[in-house]
Structure formats: structure tokens, C-alpha cells
Amino acid sequence: MKRALAVPAALLTLGLASEAHADYEVWLWSENRVPIVRTDKPTFPRIDLRVYAESRMNGRSGGLHQSFLRAGPLFFLTDFLFVGVQGTIYADRLPTGAFAQEARFEFEPNFFGRIGDFTWNDRNRFEARFRDTETRYRYRNQLRINYAPKGAKWIPFVWNELLVDLSGLGLNQNRALIGLARMLSPQTRLDAGFMLRSREDASGWTHDRVFFMALFFDVQPPGK
């Protein structure tokens, strides 16, 4: 477990030592999980509706660069696996200043569990990405590890995400993050952290520094 925690931290340290092509970004996320079918524990036959919004801002775009809206059901199949099936509308700013739109279909198996005081989630997302000019396919894997003793209010965490373009580009992005979560209530969590995002472009690998903040709501059924 200690070795797993050390990998993203080492990547962050390496990125801070390199200034080539670096940009600074702010990513803001919000995720709501609304109950459709609920169980006492996160297992079958629980079904949630996920509604997710995200905005990304950076210097090279002079402000808003990307915006996302994602929605779809989460099916809990066991006490260690849920699967998301969702659609996403995404827009990003082109060098001209105009925004281009992309629609995505996503299939997302998530494995999760607890080992002592640590919890973990392994997210596997398969994307079909539709634009006017082309359709591309991508696989993403994000492993998140939290130091979360039962009842903890402050939760340190790390995650690392690999992005692999399945339409010919291969591995062309990695995101390593270290952060701290605060449980605002049993259903509400605020995450904040610092990310090194490495992405391949025409000139080679570019390393962006990202401030990240996310608000997570797990809406409870009436009467709970």
C-alpha cells in the first residue's frame, strides 16, 4: 500500500522539477448521486442516477477551456463492483476561440473496497467519442487510494489515471494527484488537491499543474 501511495507523489515531484511547456489550470467538479433503488449497503440491487458537471480553466485559453455534463445510471452488481452507463456532452475551446462540441457514450466498471484503514476505487472507463469530423475510442483507468479510518472527517488521498487512445495514438495522457478530502456530512464530501497532468502533443510531452476541487453529494432517500 505504501508503494502505491508513493507513485503519484513521485510523479508530482518530477513534474515540479520540469518547467518545459507547463501551464496552470483550475478544475472544478460537482457530482450528485440520486437514489433510484437503494439498499442498506452499496450492493445489488442498488441503482443510482449520477449527474456530473465540470469546468476547466487555464492560462493558454484565457479562461474557460473545457466544460462537461455527464448523466446516467450506476448499477451496483456486488459489494465490490458497480457499473456506470452514461452519456456526456463536452465542449472545448479551439485556438480560434470558438468552442467545439463532442458527445460521448461511456461504459464504466468500478471496483471498490476497504483494506484496514484504507479504501480504494479502481475505475475503468471505455469511451466512444463522437464529433462531426470523426469518432474515436479511448480507455481510461483511475486508481484512487484513501486513508479513511471509519468515522474520519479528514481523508488524505492519492490517485493516478492513465488515458489510452484506442484509435491509434496509444497512451497519450497521465494524471497524478495528491489531495485532502473533508466530510462535510455523512452524504457530502469536499475534495481539494494538486495534480500533475502530462499530455502528449505535437512537440512532445507537456506537464500542466492543476488545482483541483470537487464536491460530492450522495442524496439519501426520503425518511433516511
Secondary structure, DSSP 8 states (H G I E B T S, - for coil): -HHHHHHHHHHHHHHHH--TT--EEEEEEEEEEEEEE--SSS-TT-EEEEEEEEEEEETTTTEEEEEEEEEEEEEE-SSSEEEEEEEEEEEEE-TTS-EEEEEEEEEEEEEEEEETTEEEEEEEEEEEEE-SS-EEEEEEEEEEEEE--TT-SEEEEEEEEEEEETTTTEEEEEEEEEEEEEEEETTEEEEEEEEEEEEEETTEEEEEEEEEEEEEEE---TT-
